Amino acid sequence: MKVTFIYPDFFQYPDGTFMPEGRIYLGVAYLSAVLKERGHEVSLIHVVRPPEREWLISKVKEESPDLIGLSSTTHMFRHAAKWASWLSDELDIPIACGGVHATISPEEVISTKGISIACIGEAEETITELCDAMEAGKDYSKIKGIWIKRDGEVIKNETRPLVENLDSIPFPDRSIFDPSNFCPEQHPRGTLMASRGCPFNCSYCSNHAQRSVYPNPEKYVRFRSPENVVEEIVQMISENPSIEYIRFDDDILTVDIDWLSALSEFYRKRVSMPFICNSRVNFINEKTIGILSEMGCIVVCMGIESGNDWMRRKVLGRQMSNEMIERAFKLCHEAGIKTVSTNMFGLPFENRKMVLDTIKLNARCHPDTIQVSTFIPYPKTNLEMIARKADLIENEQVDSIFEGRSPVRQIDSGWEAQTIKRNFHTLAFLYGQLDELPLNALSRISWKAIDSLFLSEIIPATIRKKAVEKILSWAKDRFHPEWIKY
């Protein structure tokens, strides 16, 4: 069998402009590895810009596959659906679609024109069984992990259990990616995952929606052995000597302190290269920071998401205090590890005071880079259902969480809210500067003065707006951020 994967890897904006991504996608790389291990042939069409119809059809014809595999997130599914329609009009080749969107929204995927197979959940075992059956000419309609559209009906098979031993899966096949399609940041970076899954149930994240589809959800969080992880890194570096640092792409690398300690020992002996990872403030303490620092960590990415305690706990489902968040960033800074904070706006029930709370918490945490994204209601997540029940979802989905447009109807839509969101980074810098004033009382007074320019119902809007413009102009002249490529 020959399988040709098509992977969309760009952001397209409403005006037709786009931004290429150009990264190695480990999901497809893992599927290629298991297929090649079983003797099948694999190719990849890595789409880093919006394709013309004829170009895509001709590329698939050149590959002449027996099966087309689309892998898509929720953001990119509108593109994948369009391409499936194009290809099915011209070619008589079965099209399967997998990835996160197929896992949490299989009904939409299987009902899409051109897609005859929806692959749900982790697919290494599913796709090899599917291709083995197709090659042998056997009926594949009862294979676990897939829904089949046949003769106007949909056959819904049960989801395959999670693979519990991740060491049994071969290392991802990065050779199918053409480096000429990579973004500049991809070339010096070696990306891998040492684990799968997240133990938390944040209401906005697709993890809890994905976990719920498996028959063994208690096994959702799994770690590879430290030896296996380091072996992959060593192989990756030998195949690409230009790698300068490692990027652990796990949701949270620091869940298991004993496992992390064992990984550190192997990593220091065989790799000893700077690395970047994701963590969570709940897992950051002196011991964790000591291990990360000794191991060579240079950047830790952690979510603040909202600086408003009610929003964070009651709406987002993130049970952590402001003090815990501040302490985690402080421990990183004291160890010489740079930090990236992730934040959201456009949330259901959010007002401009809550966005200011997020900005001010960032000011107190002093992250080296602040990432700001717009909330997108992913299918079957708790927050999507809450927003839908409250009739707050009114706009179409977008390609990127960084586009700035939220599908959720906002409580505040005046100039104050728009100015706060457009100047998130500058305001965090401004509040941070005020936070460093010599007297705490002076800092508090200054913060309240800035707050009043956005929140006051007594001071006329024209006066507040002019004052905001002058203050932002002053801050922008002095704000020179460092953007960490993480």
N, C-alpha and C positions, 0 to 999 in steps of 0.2 A: 504493500500500500504506500501511496505517497500522499502526505498531508501537507497542505499549504496553509499556514496561519496568516491571518491579516490582523495587525494590531494598530489601532488608531492612537496617535501619540502627538497631539497638538491641541491647542485651544483656538476656537474660532469665535470671533466676536460678532455682534449683530450687524455691524457695518461691512462684514465680509473679510475684514483683516484677520490675521491669525498669528499665533505664536507657536513655533515648533517646540516640542519638548526634547525628544531625542535621547531617551534613556533605555537602559537594559531593563526589560520587564521579566522578572523572575518566574512569574506564573507560566508564561509560554515557554521559557527556557527549561523549566522542569518537565513540561509535557514533551518537549522535543527530546530530552534526555531519555525518558522512559520509552518513548516510541523507537528511538534508535537502538536502544538496548534490546528491543524485541525484533529488530531487523527491518523496521519500517523506514521510509525515507521522509525527510522533513525539510521544508523551506519556509521562509518568512518574508512577507511583504510588510515592511515597517513603514507605516504611513505617517510622515512627519509634517505634512502639509495637506490641505484639502485637495483631494484628487479629482481629476476630470473623469467622467464616466468611462470614456473610451480607453484612457490610460489604465485604469484599474482592471477593466475587462481584459485588455491585451496582456497585462502582467500576469493575470491568473492563467490565461491561455498559454503563455510561455512556460509556466510551471507545470501545466497539464496534470493537476492533482486528481486523486480519486475522492478526496474529501477536503472541503474548505472549512477551516476553523476560525471563527471570529471570537475574540476575547474582548470583553467590554465592561467598563464601569457604567454606573448610572449616567454620569455626565456624558459619556461618549456614545451611549446607545443610539441616539438619534442618527448618528453617522453610520454606525454599524447596520442599523435597520435600512437605511437608504442604500448602502452598498449591497446588502443581501438582495434587495429588490432588483437592483441593476444586474447583478450576476445571475439571478434566477431567470431573468428575461432572456439572457443570451446563452447561458450554459446549462447543461443537464448534469450538474454535479451536486451531490448533497451538501448542504450547509449546516454546520453545527455551531451553536453559540454558547460560550461558557463565560466564566468570570463572575465577579461579584453581582452584577445586575441579574444574570440568569439565575443565580442562587437565591436572591431575595425577591425577584419578580419574574418567576418562570412563566406565569400566565401571559404577561406582555410579550416575552421573548418568543414563546412558541406560537403565538397568534400573529407574529410578524411575517409579512410576505417574504417568501424565499427561505426562511429558516425552517428546517424540518426536524432538527434535533436541538433540544435545550439541555445543556449539561449542568447539573445542579451539584454544588459542593466541590470539594477537592476532587480533581479529575485524573490523577495519575493512573489509578487502576481502571477507572471507567473508560478512558480513551484507548488504553491498550486492549482492553476486552472488546471494545467497539471495533477497532481496526482489525483485530484478529478475526472477528466474526465476519466483517465485510470482506476481508481478503479470502476467507474460506467459503464465501457465498452463503453463510448461515443467517438465519433470522436473528436480528439483534433487538427486536422490539421489547424484550423482557429484561434487558440489561439494567442493573441497578444504577441509579445516578443520572438517568436520562429520561426526558419526556420526548415522545415521538409523535409527529404529525403525519398521519397516514390515512388516505382516502377520506379526508374531511373530519376525521376523528383524532383525538389526542389520547395517546397511551401514556399514563402517568405512573412511572415506576418509583418504588421507594428509594430514598436517598441512601447512598452507600455510607457505611460507618467511617468515621475519621480514622486515618492511619495513625496508630498509636506510636509506632517505632519510626521516627523520622529518619533515623540512620539507614533504614532499608531503602530509602529513595535515593537514586543516583544524584550526583551534583548537577546543578542546572547547566544546560548546554548553551553557553554564551556565544558559541561559534556561528549561530544562525544570524546574529546581529552584525550588520555592516557598520563599522566604526565611522564611515563617512556620513552616516545619518545622526551621529551623536551630537548633543550640545557640548559646548566647550567644557562644562563642569564634569561631564561624564568621563572624559579621557583619563584624568589622574585619579579617579575614584574607583575602588573595587567594592561593589555592593553585594551583600549577601544577607540571608536571614538565618539566625541561629535557633529560631523558635517559630511557632505558629499560634495565633490566637491571643486574646486579651482576657484577663479574669474579671474585668469590670463591665458594668451595664450602663454606661453613659447613654442617655436617652436619644441623643442626636447621632450616635455612631452606629454603623451597620453591623458591628460585631455581635450584638445580642440578637439581631435579626438573622445573621448567618448561623450562629450557634444553634438556634431553635430548629433548624431544618434537619439536624443530624440525629440518628437514633442513640448515639452515645455522647450527648452534649457535655457530660462531665469530663470528657477527655479533650475538650476544645483547646486548652492551653497545654502545649507540649514543647519540650526542649530537646534538641539534638545533643548528643554527647559532646563534651568539650573537645575530645580528640577528633571527632568527625568534623566539627566546625573549623578547627585549625587546619586540618588536612585540606579542606576546600580552599581556604585562604592561601595556603602554600601553593596549591595547584594554580589558583587564579593568578597569583603574582608571577609564577614561572611562565605562564602563557602570555602574560602582559606585563613585562618589566617596567612599563611607564607608570604603573600604579604608584601613587605617592601616599595615599591614606585609605583607610577602610571605612566604609559606611555600613553599620549594622542597621538594617531596615526593619527590625522587629518593632512591634507596637510598643513593647516595654522590655528592654534588655535586662533590667535589674530586678525582676520579680523574685528570683530565687538566689539569695545571697551565697549559699553554699555552692551552687552551680557556677555563679559568677566568679567566685574565688578559684574554683578549679579551672575555669576557662582562662583566667588571668595567668595562672601558672604555665599552661601550655602556650598561650599567646606570647608571653614574654620570652619564652625559650625559643620559639620557632618563627615568630613573626616580628615582634618588637617594632611596630609601625604605628604612627598616630591613627586614631580612629574617632568616629562620631557615632553617637547612639541616641535613641529615644529613651526617656525615663518618665517617671511620674513622681510628683512631690512626695507622695506617700512612702516611696521607697528610697528617698534620699536622706541618709544620715551619715554620721562620721565614718562608720565602717564601710558603707557603700562607696562613699567618695574616696576613701583611702584606697580601695581596690581599683576603682576607675582611674585614679590618678597614677597609681603605680603601674597600671597596665598600659598607660599611654593615651588616655582619653583627652581630647582637645576641645570637644564641644558636646554639650548635653542639651537636647531639645525637650522641653516640658510644657504641658498645657496649663495655661491660666484660664483661657476660654472666656470666663466672665469674672470681673472683680466685684460683682454684686453678690453678696452671700445668699440672698433669697433665690436669685436666678440660678446660681451655680448649684445649690443644693436641691431646690424644689423642682426646677424645670430641667436642668441638665443632668441631674442625678450624680453630681460629683461631690462626694462627702469629704470636704477638706476646708480648713479655715484659711483666712488670709494670712494668719501668723505662720501656719505650716508652709504655705507657698513662699512667703518671704524668706523663711529659714532655709528652704531648699536651694533657692537661688544664692543666698548668702554663703552657704557651705561650698557651693561650686566656685564662687568667686574667690573665696579664701584659699581654695586648693589650686587656683590658677587655671581652672577649666572655664572656657567661655560658654555662654548660655544663649539659647534661642527660646523665646516664649511664643506659644501659639494662642491666638485669640479669635473670637468670633463676634460679629454683630449681625443685625438683621434677624434676631431671634424672636420667636413668638412672645408677646406681652412685654417686649423691651421698650423702654423709654430712654430719652437722652441722658438722664441722670445715671442710668445703669451703664451706658457706654462710657460716661465720664468715670464711673467707679472702676471700670476695667483699665482705662488709661492711667488712673492714679495708682492702681495696684502695680502696673508695669513700672511706673515712676519709682515706686518704693523698692521694687525687685531689681531694677537696673539691668535688664537683660542686654546682652551685646547686640542682639538682633531681635526685632519684634516682627512676628508674622501675623498678619491680620487677614482673616478670610470671612466670607459671607456664608451664613447658615443656609444649607440646602436640605430640604426635608426628604431624606432617603426612604424608599418604599419599605413599609412594614416596621419601621423603627418606632419606638414609643413616642418620640417628639413629633414625628410625621403624623401619627394618629391623633395626637393632642391638637396639633395645628389644624388638621382636617376637621376634627369634631367642632372646633371653635370657628370654622369657616374662614380661616386666615390665609389659605393658599389660593392665590389668584393669578399668578404669572407663570409663564412657561419655564421649564428647566433651562439651565445654562451649562456651557462646557466646563466652566472652572469655578471653584470656590473663591478665586481671586478676581472675579469679574466685577464684583461690587453690586450686582443686582440680586436682590432676594426675591424668591417667589412668594414670600410671606408678607401679607399686608402689615404695614408698620403703624404704630400708634403715633409716633412723631414723624412728621414729614416736612417740617418747616426749615428755615435756613439754619437754625441752631443745630438740629440733628444732622443735616447734610454737612455743615462745616466741621462738626466734631468728627464725623466719619472720614471725611476727606483729609483731615489733618491729624489723624490718630497718632502718627509717629512724632510729629512736631509738638503736639500737646503733651505727649509722654515725656519728651525732652524738657519742655517748659516746666511741668510739674516736678520733674526730677531735679532741675536746677533750684527750684524754690524749696524743695525738700532738704537741700544741702545748706540752707541758710544757717548762720551760727546759732540762732535761737529757735527752739521748737515753736514757741508762741508766734514768732514772726512767720515761720513756715505755714502754720495753720491759718493765720490771717490771710496770707497771700493766696493759699489754695482756695479759701472761701471767696476771695475777691474774684478769682478766675471763674469759679463755679457760678457766681452770680451773673456773670456776663452771658452765660448760656441758659441759666435756669430762672432768673428773676422775673417775676410778673409785675414788679413795681417800676423798675427802671425801664424807660421807653426803649423799644426794640431798635430804633434808629441810632440811639446813643450806644447801646450795647454792641450793635453790629460794627460801628466805626471803631470802637475800642478793641474789639476782637481782631479786626483787620490790622490795626497797628501792632498789637501784641504778637500776632502770628508773623508779621513781617520782621519784627525784631528777632523772634526765635529762629526763623528760617535762616537768617543771616549768620547765626551762630551754631546751627545744628549741622554737624558733618558726620552722619552715621556711617558705621562700618557694616557692610552687608556680608554676613558669613555665608559662604557657599556650603550649605549643609545637605 
